[in-house]
Amino acid sequence: MLSTMLAAGLIIGNMVVQKIRTAGFLKSSITALGAADGAVEWCLFEARSESAIAVPTFQDGATYQIIRTSDSSDISGDCTIFGSDPILFRAIGNYRGVSRALEITE
């Protein structure tokens, strides 16, 4: 009987740990997606206005990278390079080992 209770306790404990890990992963995923979205908004504004504005930073430690899809070059610091060309890029947000990407085709 004691071994049955111990086994049940271990199974329930394992389930709780898995739920906690999933919740932590979800928070990291949402934060990474937010970083990608912020990078998209910044890049679109800068490309459309054709004027350089301050590069966004995130207080929570999230980072991003912006990749021009036509030649796979990193344009994280300057989205004014599009000029009259079509705006095509991928923004990748990263947070605590989780990456989420958004691709823009205009």
MDTraj code that builds the backbone (N, CA, C; nanometers):
import mdtraj as md
import numpy as np

residues = "MET LEU SER THR MET LEU ALA ALA GLY LEU ILE ILE GLY ASN MET VAL VAL GLN LYS ILE ARG THR ALA GLY PHE LEU LYS SER SER ILE THR ALA LEU GLY ALA ALA ASP GLY ALA VAL GLU TRP CYS LEU PHE GLU ALA ARG SER GLU SER ALA ILE ALA VAL PRO THR PHE GLN ASP GLY ALA THR TYR GLN ILE ILE ARG THR SER ASP SER SER ASP ILE SER GLY ASP CYS THR ILE PHE GLY SER ASP PRO ILE LEU PHE ARG ALA ILE GLY ASN TYR ARG GLY VAL SER ARG ALA LEU GLU ILE THR GLU".split()
xyz = np.array([
    [0.0814, -0.1192, 0.0000],
    [0.0000, 0.0000, 0.0000],
    [0.0865, 0.1266, 0.0000],
    [0.1900, 0.1263, 0.0816],
    [0.2802, 0.2408, 0.0877],
    [0.3505, 0.2625, -0.0458],
    [0.3896, 0.1536, -0.1107],
    [0.4563, 0.1661, -0.2400],
    [0.3607, 0.2203, -0.3463],
    [0.2333, 0.1858, -0.3367],
    [0.1336, 0.2379, -0.4298],
    [0.1168, 0.3887, -0.4106],
    [0.1114, 0.4323, -0.2878],
    [0.0989, 0.5753, -0.2598],
    [0.2230, 0.6510, -0.3052],
    [0.3396, 0.5904, -0.2855],
    [0.4641, 0.6531, -0.3296],
    [0.4667, 0.6652, -0.4814],
    [0.4265, 0.5601, -0.5502],
    [0.4235, 0.5620, -0.6975],
    [0.3248, 0.6677, -0.7478],
    [0.2081, 0.6755, -0.6858],
    [0.1083, 0.7755, -0.7251],
    [0.1618, 0.9164, -0.7006],
    [0.2291, 0.9360, -0.5874],
    [0.2876, 1.0665, -0.5575],
    [0.3939, 1.1058, -0.6583],
    [0.4762, 1.0100, -0.6992],
    [0.5796, 1.0381, -0.7998],
    [0.5187, 1.0705, -0.9352],
    [0.4148, 0.9997, -0.9716],
    [0.3485, 1.0253, -1.1006],
    [0.2860, 1.1650, -1.1007],
    [0.2165, 1.1983, -0.9938],
    [0.1538, 1.3306, -0.9852],
    [0.2602, 1.4402, -0.9817],
    [0.3671, 1.4172, -0.9069],
    [0.4767, 1.5140, -0.9026],
    [0.5381, 1.5376, -1.0394],
    [0.5560, 1.4304, -1.1146],
    [0.6113, 1.4413, -1.2503],
    [0.5183, 1.5222, -1.3404],
    [0.3878, 1.5000, -1.3267],
    [0.2908, 1.5746, -1.4079],
    [0.2963, 1.7237, -1.3749],
    [0.3080, 1.7567, -1.2475],
    [0.3146, 1.8973, -1.2057],
    [0.4407, 1.9634, -1.2616],
    [0.5528, 1.8933, -1.2536],
    [0.6783, 1.9476, -1.3060],
    [0.6662, 1.9737, -1.4563],
    [0.6040, 1.8827, -1.5299],
    [0.5856, 1.9010, -1.6739],
    [0.4982, 2.0232, -1.7033],
    [0.3939, 2.0427, -1.6249],
    [0.3063, 2.1594, -1.6445],
    [0.3818, 2.2899, -1.6168],
    [0.4652, 2.2903, -1.5154],
    [0.5444, 2.4092, -1.4835],
    [0.6424, 2.4395, -1.5962],
    [0.7067, 2.3365, -1.6501],
    [0.7992, 2.3573, -1.7626],
    [0.7259, 2.4120, -1.8838],
    [0.6083, 2.3582, -1.9112],
    [0.5297, 2.4050, -2.0255],
    [0.4909, 2.5511, -2.0073],
    [0.4510, 2.5892, -1.8877],
    [0.4146, 2.7284, -1.8615],
    [0.5345, 2.8209, -1.8808],
    [0.6520, 2.7790, -1.8360],
    [0.7729, 2.8586, -1.8560],
    [0.8088, 2.8719, -2.0025],
    [0.7942, 2.7629, -2.0776],
    [0.8213, 2.7660, -2.2207],
    [0.7238, 2.8588, -2.2922],
    [0.5979, 2.8563, -2.2503],
    [0.4974, 2.9420, -2.3123],
    [0.5314, 3.0897, -2.2912],
    [0.5738, 3.1259, -2.1702],
    [0.6128, 3.2647, -2.1434],
    [0.7307, 3.3052, -2.2312],
    [0.8293, 3.2178, -2.2433],
    [0.9459, 3.2477, -2.3278],
    [0.9046, 3.2610, -2.4736],
    [0.8121, 3.1766, -2.5172],
    [0.7652, 3.1806, -2.6555],
    [0.6929, 3.3116, -2.6855],
    [0.6074, 3.3536, -2.5936],
    [0.5332, 3.4787, -2.6123],
    [0.6289, 3.5979, -2.6130],
    [0.7284, 3.5966, -2.5249],
    [0.8251, 3.7057, -2.5189],
    [0.9083, 3.7111, -2.6475],
    [0.9496, 3.5948, -2.6991],
    [1.0259, 3.5902, -2.8238],
    [0.9409, 3.6417, -2.9405],
    [0.8139, 3.6045, -2.9420],
    [0.7244, 3.6530, -3.0471],
    [0.7053, 3.8043, -3.0365],
    [0.6976, 3.8555, -2.9146],
    [0.6869, 4.0005, -2.8947],
    [0.8093, 4.0740, -2.9454],
    [0.9271, 4.0157, -2.9261],
    [1.0506, 4.0775, -2.9769],
    [1.0498, 4.0790, -3.1293],
    [1.0053, 3.9692, -3.1900],
    [0.9976, 3.9642, -3.3365],
    [0.8972, 4.0674, -3.3880],
    [0.7835, 4.0797, -3.3212],
    [0.6817, 4.1760, -3.3619],
    [0.7331, 4.3197, -3.3478],
    [0.8023, 4.3482, -3.2383],
    [0.8595, 4.4812, -3.2211],
    [0.9616, 4.5138, -3.3293],
    [1.0420, 4.4144, -3.3663],
    [1.1413, 4.4339, -3.4729],
    [1.0725, 4.4576, -3.6070],
    [0.9631, 4.3874, -3.6325],
    [0.8871, 4.4076, -3.7575],
    [0.8335, 4.5504, -3.7633],
    [0.7704, 4.5947, -3.6552],
    [0.7136, 4.7298, -3.6537],
    [0.8212, 4.8357, -3.6755],
    [0.9346, 4.8193, -3.6066],
    [1.0447, 4.9148, -3.6216],
    [1.0956, 4.9163, -3.7653],
    [1.1185, 4.7978, -3.8211],
    [1.1753, 4.7882, -3.9555],
    [1.0789, 4.8449, -4.0605],
    [0.9500, 4.8135, -4.0490],
    [0.8529, 4.8677, -4.1442],
    [0.8462, 5.0199, -4.1352],
    [0.8443, 5.0736, -4.0144],
    [0.8398, 5.2192, -3.9989],
    [0.9629, 5.2840, -4.0594],
    [1.0799, 5.2278, -4.0282],
    [1.2036, 5.2855, -4.0789],
    [1.2113, 5.2739, -4.2313],
    [1.1692, 5.1607, -4.2859],
    [1.1748, 5.1412, -4.4312],
    [1.0779, 5.2342, -4.5036],
    [0.9596, 5.2502, -4.4503],
    [0.8592, 5.3355, -4.5158],
    [0.8909, 5.4834, -4.5028],
    [0.9460, 5.5237, -4.3899],
    [0.9773, 5.6656, -4.3710],
    [1.1124, 5.7020, -4.4308],
    [1.1932, 5.6000, -4.4621],
    [1.3272, 5.6173, -4.5185],
    [1.4137, 5.7102, -4.4332],
    [1.3939, 5.7024, -4.3027],
    [1.4777, 5.7790, -4.2110],
    [1.5165, 5.6886, -4.0951],
    [1.6420, 5.6986, -4.0544],
    [1.6919, 5.6141, -3.9471],
    [1.6343, 5.6586, -3.8133],
    [1.5869, 5.5623, -3.7362],
    [1.5397, 5.5895, -3.6005],
    [1.6140, 5.4948, -3.5053],
    [1.6046, 5.5213, -3.3776],
    [1.6778, 5.4410, -3.2789],
    [1.6376, 5.2940, -3.2862],
    [1.7369, 5.2090, -3.2765],
    [1.7144, 5.0642, -3.2785],
    [1.6465, 5.0244, -3.1476],
    [1.5395, 4.9447, -3.1542],
    [1.4702, 4.9071, -3.0302],
    [1.5508, 4.8103, -2.9440],
    [1.5348, 4.8241, -2.8141],
    [1.5919, 4.7294, -2.7180],
    [1.4793, 4.6872, -2.6243],
    [1.4943, 4.5716, -2.5646],
    [1.3900, 4.5177, -2.4784],
    [1.4434, 4.5016, -2.3369],
    [1.3718, 4.5522, -2.2394],
    [1.4161, 4.5493, -2.1005],
    [1.4208, 4.4082, -2.0428],
    [1.3433, 4.3168, -2.0977],
    [1.3398, 4.1809, -2.0436],
    [1.4531, 4.0927, -2.0944],
    [1.5397, 4.1483, -2.1791],
    [1.6536, 4.0722, -2.2292],
    [1.6284, 4.0013, -2.3607],
    [1.5107, 4.0164, -2.4171],
    [1.4817, 3.9556, -2.5470],
    [1.5663, 4.0244, -2.6544],
    [1.6030, 3.9492, -2.7553],
    [1.6809, 4.0030, -2.8669],
    [1.6107, 3.9695, -2.9972],
    [1.6588, 4.0279, -3.1044],
    [1.6011, 4.0000, -3.2358],
    [1.7090, 4.0094, -3.3423],
    [1.6774, 3.9542, -3.4566],
    [1.7624, 3.9653, -3.5741],
    [1.6694, 3.9838, -3.6926],
    [1.7060, 4.0741, -3.7828],
    [1.6262, 4.0973, -3.9026],
    [1.7088, 4.0546, -4.0230],
    [1.6540, 3.9642, -4.1014],
    [1.7221, 3.9078, -4.2166],
    [1.6470, 3.9481, -4.3438],
    [1.7191, 4.0069, -4.4370],
    [1.6610, 4.0403, -4.5677],
    [1.6455, 3.9099, -4.6454],
    [1.5257, 3.8780, -4.6893],
    [1.5017, 3.7474, -4.7512],
    [1.5603, 3.7358, -4.8918],
    [1.5799, 3.8458, -4.9595],
    [1.6310, 3.8377, -5.0971],
    [1.7750, 3.7886, -5.1043],
    [1.8575, 3.8235, -5.0029],
    [1.9979, 3.7806, -5.0066],
    [2.0476, 3.7259, -4.8723],
    [1.9579, 3.7047, -4.7779],
    [1.9894, 3.6498, -4.6448],
    [2.0889, 3.7340, -4.5653],
    [2.0949, 3.8636, -4.5930],
    [2.1870, 3.9497, -4.5186],
    [2.1195, 4.0004, -4.3910],
    [2.1994, 4.0232, -4.2894],
    [2.1511, 4.0735, -4.1605],
    [2.1364, 4.2249, -4.1708],
    [2.0144, 4.2731, -4.1557],
    [1.9886, 4.4174, -4.1645],
    [1.9328, 4.4696, -4.0324],
    [1.9695, 4.4067, -3.9231],
    [1.9131, 4.4397, -3.7917],
    [1.9294, 4.5863, -3.7528],
    [2.0290, 4.6543, -3.8034],
    [2.0520, 4.7926, -3.7637],
    [2.0065, 4.8968, -3.8631],
    [1.9616, 4.8552, -3.9822],
    [1.9279, 4.9545, -4.0850],
    [1.8270, 4.8986, -4.1842],
    [1.7021, 4.9373, -4.1677],
    [1.5978, 4.8935, -4.2609],
    [1.5686, 4.9979, -4.3683],
    [1.6474, 5.1061, -4.3710],
    [1.6269, 5.2071, -4.4750],
    [1.6825, 5.1597, -4.6085],
    [1.7511, 5.0465, -4.6097],
    [1.8163, 4.9991, -4.7322],
    [1.7185, 4.9542, -4.8394],
    [1.5922, 4.9361, -4.8045],
    [1.4962, 4.8883, -4.9041],
    [1.4702, 4.9916, -5.0126],
    [1.4696, 5.1196, -4.9763],
    [1.4429, 5.2239, -5.0751],
    [1.3104, 5.1982, -5.1453],
    [1.3139, 5.1910, -5.2775],
    [1.1915, 5.1641, -5.3535],
    [1.1733, 5.0151, -5.3816],
    [1.2673, 4.9317, -5.3348],
    [1.2545, 4.7865, -5.3528],
    [1.1407, 4.7330, -5.2660],
    [1.0876, 4.6164, -5.3024],
    [0.9860, 4.5548, -5.2164],
    [1.0439, 4.5247, -5.0778],
    [0.9618, 4.5400, -4.9776],
    [1.0051, 4.5152, -4.8400],
    [0.9822, 4.3674, -4.8093],
    [1.0917, 4.2919, -4.8042],
    [1.0869, 4.1482, -4.7788],
    [1.1908, 4.1143, -4.6730],
    [1.1460, 4.0718, -4.5563],
    [1.2420, 4.0365, -4.4517],
    [1.1793, 3.9412, -4.3508],
    [1.2652, 3.8828, -4.2702],
    [1.2232, 3.7937, -4.1617],
    [1.2798, 3.8501, -4.0315],
    [1.1948, 3.8655, -3.9314],
    [1.2374, 3.9090, -3.7987],
    [1.2312, 3.7889, -3.7056],
    [1.3417, 3.7626, -3.6382],
    [1.3507, 3.6484, -3.5475],
    [1.3718, 3.7015, -3.4066],
    [1.2753, 3.6745, -3.3188],
    [1.2864, 3.7131, -3.1788],
    [1.3408, 3.5970, -3.0974],
    [1.4262, 3.6269, -3.0000],
    [1.4868, 3.5238, -2.9146],
    [1.4710, 3.5615, -2.7688],
    [1.4374, 3.4614, -2.6873],
    [1.4291, 3.4824, -2.5434],
    [1.4495, 3.3491, -2.4727],
    [1.5510, 3.3430, -2.3883],
    [1.5820, 3.2239, -2.3090],
    [1.5845, 3.0952, -2.3923],
    [1.6499, 3.1010, -2.5055],
    [1.6668, 2.9828, -2.5892],
    [1.5497, 2.9513, -2.6801],
    [1.4453, 3.0318, -2.6767],
    [1.3282, 3.0112, -2.7626],
    [1.3314, 3.1162, -2.8733],
    [1.3102, 3.0737, -2.9973],
    [1.3076, 3.1659, -3.1112],
    [1.1723, 3.1593, -3.1805],
    [1.1227, 3.2739, -3.2196],
    [0.9994, 3.2834, -3.2971],
    [1.0245, 3.3823, -3.4098],
    [0.9720, 3.3532, -3.5285],
    [0.9990, 3.4378, -3.6446],
    [0.8707, 3.4829, -3.7119],
    [0.8769, 3.6010, -3.7689],
    [0.7689, 3.6557, -3.8516],
    [0.8301, 3.6964, -3.9834],
    [0.7633, 3.6645, -4.0924],
    [0.8152, 3.7002, -4.2245],
    [0.7222, 3.8017, -4.2887],
    [0.7812, 3.9075, -4.3436],
    [0.7054, 4.0166, -4.4035],
    [0.7328, 4.0184, -4.5539],
    [0.6243, 4.0207, -4.6295],
    [0.6339, 4.0363, -4.7744],
    [0.5362, 4.1462, -4.8140],
    [0.5901, 4.2517, -4.8723],
    [0.5049, 4.3639, -4.9089],
    [0.5232, 4.3954, -5.0545],
])
top = md.Topology()
chain = top.add_chain()
for i, resn in enumerate(residues, 1):
    res = top.add_residue(resn, chain, resSeq=i)
    for name in ("N", "CA", "C"):
        top.add_atom(name, md.element.get_by_symbol(name[0]), res)
traj = md.Trajectory(xyz[None], top)
